[in-house]
Amino acid sequence: MLGSTHGTLTTDSRRARVIACGEQPAPAVHGRPAATDDLDVSGRPLYAGVPDLDRFFRPESVAVVGASDAEGRPNTGITRQLLAWAERVGARLHPVHPTRETVFGLPCVPSVAELPEQVDLAVLLVSDPLPLIEQLAETKVRFAVAFASGFAETGTVGAAAQDRLADAVRRSGIRSGLRLLGPNTNLNAFEKFRDDLDGPAIALITQSGHQGRPVFTLQELGIRVSHWAPTGNEADLESADFISYFSEQPEVGAIACYVEGLKDGRSFLLAADRAARRGVPVVAVKVGRTETGARTAASHTGKLTGADAVVDAAMRQYGVVRVDGLDELQDTAALLARARPPSADGVAVYSISGGTGAHFSDLATEAGLRLPPLSPAKQAELHQWIPEYLDVTNPVDNGGHPVGDWRGRKIIDAILADPAVGVLICPITGPFPPMSDKLAQDLVDAAEQTDKLVCVVWGSPVGTESAYRDTLLGSSRVATFRTFANCITAVRAHLEHARFTASYRSPFDEAPRTPSPSCRKARALMRPGSRLSEHAAKQLLRAYGIRVPREQLVTSAAASVRAAGLVGYPVVMKASGARLAHKTELGLVKVGLTSASQVRDAYRELTDIARYEDVSLDGVLVCQMVEQGVEMVVGVTHDDLFGPTVTVGLGGVLVEVLQDTAVRVPPFGEDQARSMLDELRGRALLDGVRGRPPVDLDALVEVILRVQRMALELDTDLSELDINPLMVLPRGQGAVALDALAICH
């Protein structure tokens, strides 16, 4: 199990990881060395450990430390709820209190050490759980829950107390296997779950218990919820542990998460990878999109929220469906848990009003759903029951009257029979009995006879109508929504997740385990704690097979003329120094030089500017001039949560203005490299515009993959890499890194 090794990553902890190109011991996992082939070249794990949480959710014996039956005491209500929960799951409960002989009629022992049997779960109703950790380990308790607050969510002092608690649990876990939920958690894991509901269930993970209530109450609408893990401050057990565990449970159809901060980005991705391998959808609300949201989340749980763009990209990379609201979380998770794989990605919209159909279709199309026109034969078939003057292309407008008789079901069945249609959506903007009652029943009956997804949007704000409460919600096959937006969000997630799962190949399976020959060459070029000059940074790129222009570093005007003759006119001349980041703004770049006199004058001008600006140079670069391509940027940065990340985007001097970039977390393969390019707003430039030829996409993708290899292998050495511009030449001509910046850890 990997849980107790997780913690917020810092620069120092990254340096302490396995050095990619040397022989280093594998990190311990609960005190046991990890197998070398389970680690990538930077020493990170490649597979998610799955904690055995069966005895947490269904223990045979439970100890309640601090149990009480005194009226008016907070612990009394908690003890009463735990008694009821233990009875439901068939567990024996043992109260623990130093001054009581009985609690609610049960014999009470004064300490954990005097428990009559080894217990699976200890619930700690004490203000400071730290002194109990050693006792729990001694008595081989498997799991503990700490409700106490006042830890990392309160600031520096509380964070230090949480660190002490986490360290005690880690040491005890090595010896006895103890795992801790909390602190700052609550009773949500011990709620009463309905056991009369069938079908795939939603497993729920929340850092803030109250935020899980909308999903939990889905049970009242007939949707099964199987587990609730309120992770709190995650001193030990974290969201990733529960994602890994839930994805292995056969009854779980989808995992719904409310995440305020990730404890460890790598462990989260490993857990998401495990869910993706098994085809279990993970739907998440991740707060912290804005500075205010991030600050509020940190004050609540004491976690890093991470750069949101990186979080968003990492979730997409591993198929995690990110939604914004709790209403979207409940609706999307409910659909993904119960819907069968789609037979086609076409969506048909069917309504009794042309206006309703047109409105919904506009919104759906704008959101990226595909509404294929029904075939002429299918339209002719529908016009048997729908007047000729109504449009049945898609959306299908029936005009109202056919839903009230035998024609209604015929129309629905005919649409569902179209092979291009995988989803049928019927927006009902308001009840109009008896026709709306019959329409709802026809949709339910048709859904029972097809494997295709049938969705209904019930627009009435009342929600007490029999057609809604009994007919639609009584069906396990119809997905019912209250808003257009939530329906579209959920259906889009369903179709996208199906496509993702069908083509998913875990990047961890193909991640490099051993360093490449390039790694040792590159490490020899690194200068710890310093910025490399452009010339040195390009040598780093050369070590990884990334093409750079012909160039020479010179230290005299005469040498610059000789170099220009060797490189070949026209040339570019640039000042080269370790602390030069923006040479163009300082006038330290000269382009299009075509003669010896221009080269000689340029050398003198560049060195004069450097002296005036008090810039230290290691020389002047005389470079081959490369034109007629598209300028891109490819780079590496370090994220506090995920470690090295790779960014690609439109480059050149306006890169900060355009901000047209895509990011991925290594490892990733060619498919993800290409999808990064597809995310760019300026993607069309790569295909050729205004008569310009398409660029060499294969060469660009190859550079991205080589850069991500650098990011993995040089993780402990390379803090930042910026190739800008990377000139991507016309198809078949490759890509050339015209400038580069590298900063060493």
C-alpha positions in Angstrom: 0.0 0.0 0.0 1.3 3.4 -0.9 -0.9 5.6 1.3 1.5 6.4 4.1 4.3 7.5 1.8 2.2 10.3 0.3 2.8 13.9 1.2 2.9 17.3 -0.3 5.9 17.4 -2.7 8.5 20.1 -2.3 11.6 20.9 -4.2 13.7 19.3 -1.4 11.7 16.1 -1.5 12.1 15.9 -5.2 15.8 16.1 -4.9 15.7 13.2 -2.4 14.1 11.0 -4.9 16.0 8.4 -6.9 18.5 10.0 -9.1 17.5 8.9 -12.6 20.9 8.1 -14.0 22.5 6.5 -11.0 22.1 3.3 -8.9 19.9 4.3 -6.0 17.8 2.2 -3.6 14.1 2.0 -4.3 11.9 4.0 -2.0 10.2 2.2 0.8 6.5 1.5 0.7 5.2 1.0 4.3 8.8 0.1 5.2 9.2 -2.5 2.4 11.4 -1.6 -0.6 9.5 -1.3 -3.8 10.5 -3.5 -6.6 12.8 -1.8 -9.0 10.7 -2.6 -12.1 7.8 -0.9 -10.4 9.6 2.4 -10.6 10.2 4.8 -13.5 13.6 6.3 -14.3 13.0 9.1 -11.7 12.2 6.6 -8.9 8.5 7.2 -8.9 6.0 4.3 -8.5 4.4 3.0 -11.7 1.4 1.2 -10.2 -1.1 2.2 -7.5 -1.2 0.2 -4.4 -4.8 -0.7 -3.3 -5.3 -0.6 0.4 -7.5 -3.4 1.7 -10.3 -1.3 3.1 -12.9 -4.1 3.4 -12.4 -4.1 7.2 -12.9 -0.4 7.3 -16.2 -0.4 5.6 -17.4 -3.7 7.0 -15.5 -4.4 10.2 -16.1 -7.4 12.5 -15.3 -5.4 15.6 -15.2 -1.7 16.4 -13.7 0.3 19.4 -15.2 3.7 20.2 -12.5 5.6 22.2 -14.2 8.3 24.2 -17.6 6.7 24.0 -20.4 8.3 26.1 -24.1 7.9 26.9 -24.4 11.1 29.0 -27.2 13.2 27.7 -26.1 16.5 26.2 -22.6 15.4 25.4 -21.5 15.6 21.7 -19.8 12.1 22.0 -23.1 10.6 23.0 -24.8 11.3 19.7 -21.8 10.0 17.8 -21.7 6.8 19.9 -25.4 6.3 19.4 -24.9 6.6 15.6 -22.0 4.2 15.6 -24.0 1.7 17.6 -26.7 1.7 15.0 -24.1 1.4 12.2 -22.3 -1.4 13.8 -25.5 -3.3 14.1 -26.3 -2.8 10.5 -22.9 -4.1 9.3 -22.8 -6.9 11.8 -19.9 -5.6 13.9 -19.3 -6.0 17.6 -18.8 -2.6 19.3 -16.6 -2.0 22.4 -16.8 1.3 24.2 -13.6 2.7 25.6 -13.6 5.2 28.4 -11.4 5.6 31.5 -14.2 6.3 34.0 -17.2 4.4 32.8 -18.1 0.8 33.4 -20.9 0.7 30.7 -22.0 2.8 27.8 -25.5 2.2 26.5 -25.6 -1.1 28.4 -22.3 -2.4 26.8 -19.3 -3.2 29.0 -16.7 -0.4 28.8 -13.0 -0.9 29.1 -10.7 1.9 30.4 -8.1 1.8 27.6 -7.3 0.4 24.1 -4.8 -2.0 25.7 -7.7 -3.7 27.6 -9.9 -4.4 24.6 -11.3 -7.9 24.8 -10.3 -8.7 21.2 -8.3 -7.4 18.3 -10.5 -4.8 16.6 -10.6 -3.8 12.9 -11.6 -0.2 13.4 -11.1 2.3 16.2 -13.1 5.5 16.2 -11.3 8.2 18.2 -13.6 10.7 19.9 -10.8 12.6 21.6 -9.3 16.1 21.0 -5.8 14.8 20.5 -5.4 11.5 18.8 -1.6 11.5 18.8 -1.1 9.7 22.2 -3.4 6.9 21.1 -1.5 5.9 17.9 1.2 3.9 19.6 -1.5 2.0 21.7 -3.5 1.2 18.6 -0.4 -0.1 16.9 0.5 -2.3 19.9 -3.0 -3.9 19.8 -2.9 -4.4 16.0 -5.8 -2.2 15.2 -6.1 -2.0 11.4 -7.9 1.3 11.0 -8.5 4.4 13.0 -10.7 7.5 12.4 -9.8 10.8 13.9 -12.6 13.4 14.0 -10.6 16.0 15.9 -10.0 19.4 14.2 -7.4 22.0 14.8 -4.7 20.6 12.4 -3.4 21.8 9.0 -6.7 23.6 8.3 -5.8 26.1 11.1 -2.4 27.3 9.9 1.3 26.7 10.7 0.9 25.4 14.2 -1.9 23.0 13.3 0.1 21.8 10.2 3.0 21.0 12.5 0.7 19.0 14.8 -0.7 17.1 11.7 2.9 16.3 10.6 3.6 14.8 14.0 0.4 12.7 13.7 1.2 11.6 10.2 4.7 10.6 11.2 3.4 8.6 14.1 0.9 6.8 11.9 3.6 6.1 9.3 5.9 4.5 11.9 3.1 2.5 13.4 1.9 1.5 9.9 5.4 0.0 9.2 5.1 -2.1 12.3 1.5 -3.0 12.5 -0.2 -1.9 9.2 -2.3 0.8 11.0 -4.1 3.3 8.7 -5.7 6.5 9.7 -8.7 8.4 8.2 -8.6 12.1 9.1 -8.1 14.2 11.1 -10.9 16.7 10.7 -13.2 14.2 9.2 -16.8 13.2 10.2 -19.4 10.5 10.4 -20.3 10.2 6.7 -18.6 6.8 6.3 -21.1 5.5 8.9 -24.3 6.8 7.3 -27.3 4.5 6.7 -27.2 3.4 3.0 -30.3 2.1 1.4 -30.0 -1.7 0.7 -33.2 -2.0 -1.4 -31.8 -0.4 -4.6 -30.4 -2.4 -7.5 -27.9 -1.7 -10.2 -24.4 -0.2 -10.3 -23.7 2.2 -7.4 -21.9 5.5 -6.9 -19.0 5.5 -4.4 -18.5 8.9 -2.9 -15.3 10.6 -1.8 -15.4 14.1 -0.2 -13.0 16.2 1.8 -15.8 18.4 3.0 -18.7 16.1 4.2 -21.5 18.6 3.6 -20.5 18.9 0.0 -21.3 15.2 -0.5 -25.0 15.5 0.6 -26.4 16.1 -2.9 -24.9 12.8 -4.2 -25.8 10.9 -1.0 -29.4 11.9 -1.4 -29.6 10.5 -4.9 -30.8 7.4 -3.0 -34.1 9.1 -2.6 -34.4 9.2 -6.4 -33.7 5.5 -6.7 -29.9 5.7 -7.5 -27.7 3.4 -5.4 -24.9 4.8 -3.3 -22.5 2.1 -1.9 -19.8 4.0 0.1 -18.9 7.4 1.4 -15.3 8.2 2.3 -14.9 11.6 4.1 -11.1 12.1 3.8 -10.7 15.3 5.8 -7.2 16.5 6.1 -5.7 13.2 4.8 -2.8 12.8 7.2 -2.6 9.2 6.0 -5.5 7.8 3.9 -6.3 10.0 1.0 -8.6 10.4 -1.9 -6.3 8.4 -4.2 -6.5 5.4 -1.8 -10.2 5.3 -2.0 -10.3 5.8 -5.8 -8.0 2.7 -6.1 -10.1 0.7 -3.7 -13.5 1.7 -5.1 -12.4 1.0 -8.7 -11.9 -2.7 -7.6 -15.4 -3.1 -6.1 -17.8 -4.9 -8.5 -20.8 -3.0 -7.3 -19.3 0.4 -8.1 -20.3 1.9 -11.4 -18.8 5.4 -10.9 -16.8 7.3 -8.3 -17.9 10.8 -7.4 -15.3 13.1 -5.7 -15.4 16.5 -4.1 -11.7 17.5 -3.9 -10.4 20.6 -2.2 -6.7 19.8 -2.5 -4.7 16.9 -3.7 -2.2 15.5 -1.2 0.1 14.0 -3.9 -0.4 14.5 -7.6 1.4 11.3 -8.6 -0.7 9.0 -6.3 -3.9 10.6 -7.6 -2.9 9.9 -11.2 -1.9 6.3 -10.4 -5.3 5.8 -8.8 -7.0 7.4 -11.8 -5.0 5.1 -14.0 -6.3 2.1 -12.1 -9.9 3.3 -12.5 -9.2 3.9 -16.3 -7.8 0.4 -16.7 -11.0 -1.0 -15.3 -13.3 1.4 -17.1 -14.7 2.9 -13.9 -15.6 6.5 -14.4 -14.3 9.1 -11.9 -16.2 12.3 -11.8 -14.7 15.2 -9.7 -15.4 18.6 -8.5 -12.0 20.1 -7.9 -12.1 23.6 -6.3 -9.4 26.1 -6.7 -9.9 27.3 -10.3 -9.6 30.9 -9.0 -7.2 32.5 -6.6 -10.0 33.0 -4.1 -11.2 29.4 -4.4 -7.7 28.1 -4.0 -7.1 30.3 -0.9 -10.5 29.2 0.7 -9.8 25.5 0.0 -6.4 25.7 1.6 -7.8 27.2 4.7 -10.3 24.4 4.9 -8.1 21.4 4.5 -4.5 22.7 4.5 -3.7 21.1 1.1 -2.1 22.5 -2.0 -4.6 23.1 -4.7 -2.0 23.1 -7.5 -1.9 25.1 -10.6 -5.4 24.7 -12.0 -4.3 24.4 -15.6 -2.1 21.5 -14.7 -4.8 19.8 -12.5 -7.3 20.2 -15.4 -4.9 18.7 -18.0 -3.8 15.8 -15.7 -7.4 14.9 -15.0 -8.3 14.8 -18.7 -5.1 12.8 -19.4 -6.4 10.0 -17.2 -10.1 10.2 -18.0 -11.3 12.0 -14.9 -14.5 13.9 -15.7 -14.2 17.3 -14.1 -17.4 19.2 -13.4 -18.0 22.5 -11.7 -21.1 22.2 -9.6 -22.5 19.7 -7.1 -25.6 19.4 -9.2 -23.4 18.4 -12.2 -21.5 16.0 -10.0 -24.7 14.1 -8.9 -26.2 14.1 -12.4 -23.1 13.1 -14.3 -22.0 10.4 -11.8 -25.5 9.0 -11.8 -25.6 8.7 -15.6 -22.1 7.3 -15.9 -22.8 4.7 -13.1 -25.8 3.3 -14.8 -25.5 3.9 -18.6 -24.4 1.0 -20.8 -21.6 1.6 -23.4 -23.0 3.6 -26.3 -23.4 1.8 -29.7 -23.0 5.1 -31.5 -22.1 8.7 -30.6 -25.0 10.3 -32.4 -27.6 12.1 -30.4 -31.2 12.5 -31.5 -33.4 15.2 -29.9 -37.1 14.4 -29.8 -39.7 17.0 -28.6 -43.3 18.0 -28.9 -42.3 21.5 -29.7 -40.2 22.9 -32.5 -38.9 25.7 -30.3 -37.9 23.3 -27.5 -36.1 21.0 -29.9 -34.3 23.9 -31.6 -33.2 25.4 -28.3 -31.9 22.1 -26.9 -30.2 21.2 -30.2 -28.3 24.6 -30.3 -27.0 24.1 -26.8 -26.1 20.4 -27.4 -24.2 21.2 -30.7 -22.4 24.1 -29.1 -21.2 21.7 -26.3 -19.8 19.4 -28.9 -22.5 16.7 -29.1 -23.0 15.3 -32.6 -26.6 15.4 -33.9 -26.5 13.5 -37.1 -29.3 14.1 -39.7 -31.6 11.1 -39.9 -31.5 9.3 -43.2 -34.1 10.1 -45.9 -35.6 6.6 -45.3 -35.9 7.2 -41.6 -37.5 10.6 -42.1 -40.1 9.0 -44.5 -40.8 6.4 -41.9 -41.4 9.1 -39.2 -43.7 11.0 -41.5 -46.1 8.1 -41.4 -47.0 9.4 -37.9 -45.8 13.0 -38.0 -47.3 15.6 -40.3 -45.2 16.3 -43.5 -44.9 20.0 -42.7 -42.9 19.3 -39.4 -39.1 18.8 -39.5 -37.9 15.3 -38.5 -34.3 15.7 -39.7 -32.9 15.9 -36.1 -34.3 17.4 -33.9 -37.5 15.6 -34.4 -40.7 17.7 -33.9 -43.8 15.6 -33.5 -46.2 18.6 -33.2 -47.7 17.4 -30.0 -50.7 15.3 -30.9 -49.0 12.0 -31.7 -47.7 11.6 -28.2 -51.3 11.1 -26.9 -52.0 7.9 -28.8 -50.4 4.8 -30.3 -48.2 6.9 -32.6 -46.0 8.1 -29.8 -44.3 4.8 -29.0 -43.9 4.1 -32.8 -41.9 7.3 -33.2 -39.6 6.6 -30.3 -38.9 3.1 -31.4 -38.2 4.3 -34.9 -35.6 6.9 -33.8 -33.9 4.4 -31.5 -33.7 1.9 -34.4 -31.5 4.3 -36.4 -27.9 2.9 -36.2 -26.4 6.4 -36.1 -28.3 7.2 -32.9 -26.7 6.1 -29.6 -28.6 8.5 -27.4 -32.2 9.8 -27.4 -32.9 12.9 -25.5 -36.5 14.2 -24.9 -36.8 17.6 -23.3 -40.2 18.0 -21.6 -40.3 21.7 -20.6 -43.5 21.3 -18.5 -46.2 18.9 -17.6 -49.3 18.8 -19.7 -51.3 15.7 -18.6 -52.5 13.4 -19.9 -50.1 13.7 -22.9 -47.0 14.2 -20.8 -47.9 11.2 -18.7 -48.2 9.0 -21.8 -45.0 10.4 -23.3 -43.1 9.6 -20.1 -44.5 6.1 -20.0 -43.7 5.5 -23.7 -40.1 6.6 -23.1 -39.7 4.3 -20.1 -41.2 1.4 -21.9 -39.0 2.0 -24.9 -35.9 2.3 -22.7 -36.6 -1.2 -21.3 -36.4 -2.7 -24.8 -33.2 -1.1 -26.0 -29.5 -0.9 -25.0 -29.4 2.7 -26.1 -29.4 5.6 -23.6 -32.7 7.4 -23.2 -32.6 10.7 -21.4 -35.5 13.0 -20.3 -35.3 16.6 -19.1 -38.2 17.3 -16.9 -38.5 21.0 -16.8 -41.2 21.5 -14.3 -40.0 23.4 -11.2 -42.6 21.6 -9.1 -41.3 18.0 -9.3 -44.3 16.4 -7.6 -46.0 15.3 -10.8 -46.6 11.5 -11.0 -45.1 11.3 -14.5 -41.8 12.6 -12.9 -41.9 11.1 -9.4 -43.3 7.7 -10.2 -42.8 7.0 -13.9 -39.5 8.6 -14.8 -37.7 8.2 -11.4 -39.1 4.7 -11.1 -37.2 3.6 -14.1 -33.7 2.3 -13.8 -33.2 2.7 -17.6 -34.2 6.3 -18.2 -31.8 9.0 -17.1 -33.8 12.0 -15.8 -32.5 15.5 -15.5 -34.1 18.8 -14.3 -32.0 21.2 -16.5 -30.8 21.2 -20.1 -27.3 22.1 -19.1 -26.9 19.1 -16.7 -28.3 16.7 -19.3 -25.8 17.9 -21.9 -22.9 17.9 -19.5 -23.7 14.3 -18.4 -24.3 12.9 -21.9 -21.1 14.5 -23.3 -19.2 13.0 -20.4 -20.7 9.6 -21.1 -19.8 9.6 -24.8 -16.3 11.1 -24.1 -15.5 8.5 -21.4 -16.6 5.7 -23.7 -14.2 6.9 -26.4 -11.5 7.4 -23.8 -11.9 3.9 -22.3 -12.1 2.2 -25.7 -8.6 3.6 -26.7 -7.0 3.9 -23.2 -3.5 2.6 -22.9 -1.8 3.2 -19.6 1.2 5.4 -20.0 2.7 3.8 -16.9 3.0 0.5 -18.8 5.3 2.1 -21.4 7.1 4.5 -19.0 10.9 4.1 -19.2 12.4 2.1 -16.3 16.0 2.6 -17.2 17.9 5.7 -18.3 18.8 6.2 -21.9 22.3 6.9 -23.0 21.3 10.5 -23.6 20.7 10.9 -19.8 24.4 10.4 -18.8 25.5 12.8 -21.6 23.0 15.4 -20.5 23.8 15.2 -16.8 27.4 16.0 -17.5 26.2 19.3 -19.0 24.2 20.3 -16.0 25.3 22.9 -13.5 23.5 22.6 -10.2 21.7 25.7 -9.1 22.5 27.7 -12.2 21.0 28.8 -15.5 22.6 27.4 -18.7 23.6 29.7 -21.5 21.8 29.2 -24.8 24.8 27.4 -26.2 24.9 25.0 -23.3 21.1 24.5 -23.3 21.3 23.6 -27.0 24.0 21.0 -26.2 21.6 19.6 -23.8 19.0 19.3 -26.6 21.6 17.7 -28.9 22.2 15.0 -26.3 18.6 14.0 -26.6 18.6 14.1 -30.4 16.7 17.3 -30.8 17.9 19.2 -33.8 19.4 22.7 -33.4 20.8 25.0 -36.1 24.4 24.9 -37.3 26.2 27.4 -35.0 29.5 28.3 -33.4 30.3 30.2 -30.2 32.9 32.9 -30.8 34.8 35.4 -28.7 36.2 37.8 -31.4 35.0 39.7 -34.4 37.5 37.8 -36.6 36.3 34.5 -35.3 32.7 35.5 -36.0 33.5 36.1 -39.7 35.2 32.7 -40.0 32.2 31.0 -38.2 29.7 32.7 -40.6 31.6 31.3 -43.5 31.5 27.8 -42.0 27.8 28.0 -41.0 26.7 29.6 -44.3 25.1 32.9 -45.1 22.7 34.4 -44.1 23.3 34.0 -40.4 21.9 35.1 -37.1 24.1 36.4 -34.3 23.1 36.3 -30.7 24.7 37.2 -27.4 25.2 34.1 -25.2 25.3 34.1 -21.5 23.9 32.2 -18.5 21.7 35.0 -17.3 20.3 36.1 -20.7 16.6 35.2 -20.9 15.1 37.9 -23.2 17.8 38.8 -25.7 15.5 40.4 -28.2 14.2 43.1 -25.8 17.8 44.1 -25.1 18.8 44.2 -28.8 21.1 41.3 -28.4 19.9 39.4 -31.5 20.8 40.3 -35.1 19.2 38.4 -38.0 19.6 38.2 -41.8 23.3 39.0 -41.9 24.7 38.4 -45.4 28.3 39.6 -45.5 31.5 39.6 -43.5 31.3 43.3 -42.8 27.8 43.0 -41.3 28.9 40.1 -39.2 32.0 42.0 -37.9 29.8 45.1 -37.1 27.2 42.9 -35.4 29.7 41.3 -33.1 31.0 44.7 -32.0 27.5 46.0 -31.5 26.4 43.0 -29.5 29.4 43.1 -27.2 29.0 46.9 -26.7 25.3 46.5 -25.7 26.3 43.7 -23.3 28.9 45.9 -21.6 26.4 48.8 -21.4 23.7 46.6 -19.9 26.3 45.0 -17.6 25.5 41.5 -18.9 28.2 38.8 -18.6 28.7 36.9 -21.9 30.4 33.6 -22.6 30.6 34.6 -26.3 28.5 35.3 -29.3 26.6 32.6 -31.3 26.8 32.7 -35.0 23.9 30.6 -36.2 22.3 29.2 -39.3 19.3 31.2 -40.2 16.1 29.1 -40.4 12.9 30.5 -42.0 9.6 29.4 -43.4 8.1 27.5 -40.5 5.7 27.9 -37.6 7.2 29.0 -34.3 6.3 26.8 -31.4 7.3 26.6 -27.8 8.0 23.3 -26.0 9.0 23.4 -22.3 9.4 21.7 -19.0 8.4 23.1 -15.6 7.9 21.6 -12.2 4.5 21.6 -10.6 4.3 21.4 -6.8 1.8 18.5 -7.0 2.7 16.6 -10.1 6.4 17.1 -10.5 7.7 17.7 -14.1 5.2 18.8 -16.7 5.5 19.3 -20.4 4.0 22.3 -22.2 3.6 22.9 -25.9 2.1 26.0 -27.6 2.4 28.7 -30.2 5.8 30.3 -29.7 7.9 33.3 -30.6 8.1 36.7 -28.9 4.4 36.8 -28.3 4.1 33.6 -26.4 3.2 35.3 -23.1 0.5 37.4 -25.0 -1.0 34.5 -26.9 -1.0 32.0 -24.0 -2.1 29.3 -26.4 -0.6 26.2 -24.7 -1.5 22.7 -23.7 0.1 20.7 -20.8 0.6 17.1 -19.9 2.2 15.2 -17.0 4.8 12.6 -18.0 4.8 9.8 -18.8 2.6 10.0 -21.9 2.7 8.6 -25.4 2.3 9.7 -28.9 -1.5 9.9 -28.8 -1.3 12.4 -25.9 1.4 14.4 -27.6 -0.9 14.7 -30.7 -3.9 15.6 -28.5 -2.0 18.4 -27.0 -1.7 20.0 -30.5 -5.4 19.5 -31.1 -6.2 21.5 -28.0 -4.4 24.6 -29.3 -6.6 27.5 -30.5 -4.0 28.1 -33.3 -4.0 24.4 -34.4 -5.0 25.4 -37.9 -1.6 27.1 -38.4 0.1 23.7 -38.3 -2.1 22.5 -41.2 -1.2 25.4 -43.4 -3.1 28.7 -43.8 -3.1 31.5 -46.5 -1.2 29.3 -48.9 1.5 28.2 -46.5 2.3 24.5 -46.5 1.4 22.2 -43.6 4.2 21.7 -41.1 6.0 18.5 -40.2 3.7 17.3 -37.4 5.6 14.0 -36.9 8.8 15.9 -36.2 7.0 18.2 -33.7 5.5 15.2 -31.9 8.9 13.6 -31.8 10.4 16.7 -30.1 7.6 16.7 -27.6 8.3 13.0 -26.7 12.0 13.6 -26.5 11.4 16.6 -24.2 9.1 14.5 -21.9 11.9 11.9 -21.8 14.2 14.6 -20.6 11.7 15.7 -18.0 11.5 12.1 -16.6 15.2 11.3 -16.7 16.5 14.7 -15.5 13.8 15.3 -12.9 16.2 15.8 -10.0 18.5 18.0 -12.2 16.4 20.0 -14.6 14.1 22.6 -13.0 13.0 24.3 -16.2 13.4 24.0 -19.9 12.2 26.4 -22.5 12.6 25.8 -26.3 11.3 29.0 -27.9 11.1 29.2 -30.8 11.0 25.7 -32.0 10.7 26.3 -35.8 8.6 23.5 -37.3 9.4 23.3 -40.9 7.2 22.2 -43.8 6.2 18.5 -43.9 9.1 16.2 -44.2 11.7 18.8 -43.3 11.7 18.4 -39.5 11.9 20.9 -36.6 14.8 23.0 -35.3 15.2 24.5 -31.8 16.3 28.0 -32.6 16.7 29.1 -28.9 16.7 27.3 -25.6 16.8 28.1 -21.9 17.6 25.6 -19.2 17.6 26.1 -15.4 19.2 23.4 -13.1 17.9 22.4 -9.7 
